[in-house]
């Protein structure tokens, strides 16, 4: 894929015909233009004085890309998506704290970041004293599946002992996780809530592939926390992602191999295996090494 003369040339229809986050609504002041990239293509995202948002390919005035606002982000597409943007029903619950934790530039492919997001096996070693700690390193078997419509990968009954599961936690406990992958480059996790055991905190990662081997990771939080400030909540998630960033950037190859035989796999990698199979079955090429 490349960009020339304000036009987009895409050889991967799955990547082209999808919705992507390209900015945070509250971080684009009225009357300003955000210059960014998507799928190797330079974009301009403009917010008018009245708050209206438009997007176009840089150098191609009048392209008027489709724009949606959802979960506090600006979404657009370079193609013709067959469906709307997936839902996260919890986001609309009135007592939740919804925010963008941060938007991080990461020097790797979008699928590599999704796979890292799904990986529980690294908790005790990368996020020591936060999301894991020795000797609690074993990840019990959990369930993975693909939705009946084939449009989502899910992992359920995932458990991990965490000394500090969130900024709201005061002691360690066995945290239950569930994961959804409703988009080749987006993933959502649900984890035990410290304040209400009947509900779940939600953390989502919306990836904006700027090229096949670089990405902007937008991290959305929808949490229950009546004590901590937005700054503290964001700071905790930034710390966690900051620990992940050098690990995922040093993985080689940067594009995700879809053949599981090409990299060592263990039981804790069940969600990664399901994700790779799903990408392969859908024919996703951008950011991957096809099987």
Helices and strands as residue ranges (DSSP letters): E 2-4, E 7-9, H 13-16, E 20-24, G 25-27, E 32-38, E 41-47, E 53-57, E 67-70, E 73-76, G 89-92, E 97-106, H 110-118, H 123-126, E 143-146, E 153-162, E 173-183, E 186-192, E 200-211, E 214-223, H 230-249, E 256-257, G 260-262, G 267-269, H 270-282, E 288-289
